[in-house]
Amino acid sequence: MDPLDNEVVWDTLYKNTFWGQNGGPVVFAGISAIDFALWDIRGKFFNVPVYKLLGGKKQDNLRCYASQLQFGWSDHWEEARDTEEYAANARKAVEEGYDAIKIDFFTFDKKDGRRFDKVTETTGILKQYYVGLVEERVAAVREAVGLDVDIIMENHSVPDANGAVQLARERYNIFYFEEPNTPSPKTAKFIADHINIPISHGERVYSRWQYAQYFENMSVQVIQPDLGNCGGITEGKKICDMAHVYDISVQAHVCAGPLSTAAALQLECVIPNFIIHEHHRNALLPHNRELCIYDYQPVNGKYKVPELPGLGNEFSEKALTCCDKITVE
C-alpha cells in the first residue's frame, strides 16, 4: 500500500483484520507501530516535521512534569519508602526547574519497603493505615515544594472507586487525580461526582470508540492517550479532537523510549487542548537514552519540539542490534 495513505492503511488494519475492531493493547500497539512509521515516512517525503502535516505548531517550549518520583529522580532506579524520600525526590526535580511533578504515593509500604498487594490490601474501602500513609506522604511533598508547584497524584488503578474517594483530599491542591480506579466510565463517573479534583484516565483506554464513553458522561477532565498503544498518531489526533469538544485536556502518556517522546511532542504542540507533557523518570536511564540517535531532554521543565523531518528521531544502531541480547526477567 502507498505509505502516504495513512488513513487508508489505518482503516484497513482496523476493519480488515478480525481482532482490529474493539482490540486491546496488543492489537493497537501493532497498529500504532505501523502508524508511527507511516508518519515518519510522510514527514521525510515532504521534508517537514510531522507537526506541519498535522496542521502546524501552536506552541513550543511545552511544559512538562517530572513523572513517577516514587522511583527516584536520577540515572538509576530507586524506591521511595520513607516519607522524607518522597519529599527529597520532589525537591530535587523542582531544583532542576520543574514546576509540576507526579508521584504514586501508594506503591511501597513504609514498614518493610514491599509493594502493596493490589488484591488483598488496596481493594474496597481502605483501612485508615493506608489512607493515613498516603496523606502523610502527600502532605510532606506539598510542604517540600510549596504552593506554586503542581502535584499530580498517580494511582495506577490500584484502588477501586470507594478507595479513590477516600484518598482524594482537596486540601493539598492536587493538579489532577490519575487512574484512580480500574478504567471504567461508570465508576470514573462515580468518583467524579464525589470529589472536587480533576480525574485523568487513558493509558489503558484504546481507540476513539473506548474514549467516547468517558467524554459522553464527562467522567474525566484530562485524557492520557499513549500514542504507542491507542492507535498511533492518526488515531491519537482524532481522540484529542473529540476531547476538545468536551473541554477535556490532553497529556499524552509517555513512559517508553525516546521515539515515543518524539511522537508525543509532534502531536501535543498541535492540539489546542494540550495541558502538560509527561517526562518519565525512565527517560533519565542511560540504556533508555541510548535507544535513539538524538537524546531530547527538557530544560527547566520545558520541551522543545523536534524540527527534523518526520518524527524527528530514529532508532540508534544499539537499539537495532540489541534484540538478541534482551532477557526477560
N, C-alpha and C positions, 0 to 999 in steps of 0.2 A: 504494500500500500504506500501511497505518497506520504512521507513523513511530515509534510507541511499541512496535511489534512488532519490536524489533531482532533477536531470534533468528530469527524467521521470514524477515526480509529477508536476514539473513546466509546462511542455508541456501539460500535461493532464488538468491542470487548465486553461491554455491559450486556448487550441484548443477545448476542450470538454465541455466548458461552453459557452453559447451563447454570453454573454457580455464580455468574456475574450479578444477576438481579438479586437484591437483598443479601449480598455476600457480606462476609465479615472481614477481619483484619488481613487474613492471608490473601484472599481474592483481591481486595482493594489495594493491598501493598504491591501486588503484582501489576495491577493497572497503573498505580502511581509511579512505579519504576519506569515503565514504558513511557508514561506521560512526561516524566522529567526529561527523558532522553529526547522526546519529540520537541519539547520547548527549547532545549539546548540546541538542537539542530536548526530550528526555525530562527533563533536568535543569530546563530552563526551564518545562516543563509542570507539573512537581511543585514548582517553586520551591526546589530544593535543589541543592547541588553534586553532581557525578557520583559522588563517593566515597560519598555517602549511599545511592545506588542500588546501589552495588557491595557494600554490607554494612556500611559505617561505617569511619571513620578510626581505625586502630590507633595511629598515631603522627603527630606533627607535627615541625617542625624537622628535616626529613630531611637526613641527612649527604650532602654531595656532594663531588666531587673536581674539580680544575681539569684539563681534558682537552686533550690534543694540544699540549703545550708546545713541541714542536719547531717550531711555527709562532708562537712568542712568546706573551705574555700581556698584550695591550694592545688598544686600539681600532683597530689596523691590522695587516695581515698582515706577518709576519716569517719568516725562515728561519734556524734554528739550524744552524750549520756547525761552529764551533769548540767544543771540549768545554766551555769556560768559559761559552759562551752557553746551553748546556743547564742548567748549574748556576745561572746567573743567573736564567733564567726560572723555575726551580723555587723559588729563594729568594723571588722576587717574589710568587708565588702563596701561599707559606707565610706571608709577611709580611701578606697580606690575610686570613689566618685559616683557610686550607685546611689540613687535616691529611692530605690524600690528593691525589695528582697522577697524571697519566698522560702518558707520553711514548712516541713511536715513536723508538727510538734508531737505527733502520736506514733513515733517509729520505734524508739528504744526505751526500755524500762530503766529508770534511774537506779534500781536496786542492783541489777547484775548486768545491765547493758544488752540483754537479749531483746530480740524483736518481739513485739506483742503478737500473740496468736490471733489471727483475724477471724477465726471461727468461734473460739471459746471466750475471748476477752473483749472483743470490740463490737459484738452484735447485740442489738436490743438496747434497752435503757442501760446506760453506763453506770458503773459503780462510782461513787464520789471520788475514790482514789484516782481514777483515770481522768475525770473532769478536773480535779484539782491539780494534777500533774501538768496537764495541757495549759491550764490557766496560769500556773506558776511560770511556765516557760514563755508564754506569750507576754506576760507582764514584764518579765526580765528583758526580753528583746525590745519591747516598746521603750522601756526606760533607757536601754543602752543606745538606741538610735535616735531617740527624740520624736517629736510630733511631726516633723516635716518629711519623714521617710515613710513611704507606703509599704505596708506589710501584707503580702498575700498569704493566706493560710491554706496550705495544702493539706488534703486529707486522703488522697489516693484511694477513694472509695472504701476506706477502712470502716468507718461507722455506717450504720443504716440511718434511715430518716429520723428516728427518735433520738439516737445518739448525736446526730448532727445538730439538732435543735438545742441539745444540752451544751454543745461546745461553742455555739455561736454567741460569743459575748460582745456586745456592742461597745462597751466602754474602752476597748483597745483600738478602736478606729481601724478595723480591718478593711483593706482595699477591696478585695473580694475573696470569697469562700469557695475554694476549688475542690471539685469532685467530692462533695460531702456525703455521697451515698452511691450505691450501685447505679450506674446510668439508667435512668428511667424517667420519662417526662412526668409521670403521675406522682412519684414520690418526690421528685425535684420540686414540683408544684406545692406539695405539702410543706416542704421546708421553706420555700419562698414565702408562703403565706404566714409562717410563724416566726420569721426573723426579719431584721432590717439591714442585712448585709447582702450585697450583690453576690449571686451564685454563678459559678462558671462550670461548664462541662464541655467535653468534646474530644479528648484524646482517644476515647473508646466509643466514639459515635462515627458511623461511616456513611457517606453519601448524603446528598441533599434530602433524600426521602426520609432518612432517620432523623436528620436535624429538624425537619419541618415540624415534627411533633412538639419539640421544645419551643419553637417560635410561636406556634399557634396558641399554646397555653401560657406563654410568657413566663415560663418557669426558670429561665436563665437570663442573665444580663450580660454575660461575657461568654463567647464561644471560643474553643481552643482546638480547631481542626488541625490534625497532623497531616501535612501535605504528603508525607510518606506512606500514609495508610488510609486516607479519606477519599482517594481517587486522583491525587495529583493536583497540579496547578489548574488544569481545566475544570475539575470538579470543585476544587477549593475556592476558586473565584466565584462560582455560582453560589456556593454556600454563603460566602461573605456578602454577596449582593442581596441574597434573601434575608440575611440577618439585618442588613441596613434598613430594610423596610420596616422592621420591628424595633428600631433604635437599639439594637444589640451590638455591643462592641466585639472586636476580634483581637485575639492574641494567639498567633499560631503556636501550636505545641511543638517544641524543638528540643529533643533530648538525644538525638542521634549524632551523625557526623557532620563535618563542615559542608558537605554537599546539600544536606537538608537545610542548614542555616542559610546558605546562599539562595535556595529556592524560596524560603520563607521571606527573606528580605525583599526579593523581587516582587512578591505579591503584597506584602504589608505596606510598602511605600506607595502603592497604587490606590488602595481602598480608602474611602473616607471614614470608615468606622474602625480604623486601627487604633488600639489603645496603648499597647506596650509589647516589646519583644522579649521572649524568654532566652536568657543567656544561661544555659545549664552548666552546672559545675563540671559535667563531663567534658565540656569544651576546653577545660583547663588541663586535661590529662595529656601527657606527651604523645601517647600512642593514638589518641584521637586527633590531635592537631596535625599528625603526620599523614592522615588519610587523603588529603588533597594537596595540590601544588601551592595553594595560597592559604595562609593561616589568618583569616579575618578575625579580629578581636575588637570589642568595643573600647572606646577611650572615654573615660569619665562618664561611664554609663550611657554612652550614645554609640550607635552603629551607623557607619556609612554604608550605602548600598553599592554593591559591586557594579562597576561601569563597563566591564568587558563584555564582548558579545556572548549571547546565550545566558546561562545561569551565572556566569562569572567565576566559576571554579571547575576543576576537573580532578578526578581521582589521581593520586600520585602513583608512581611506579611501585612504591612499597605496598599500597593498598591492592594493586592489581596482581601482585606476586606473592602475597602472604596467605592466600586462602588455604594452601596445603599445610600451613603451619598452625592453623587455628585449632584449638582443642576446646571442647565443651565440657565445663565442669558440672 
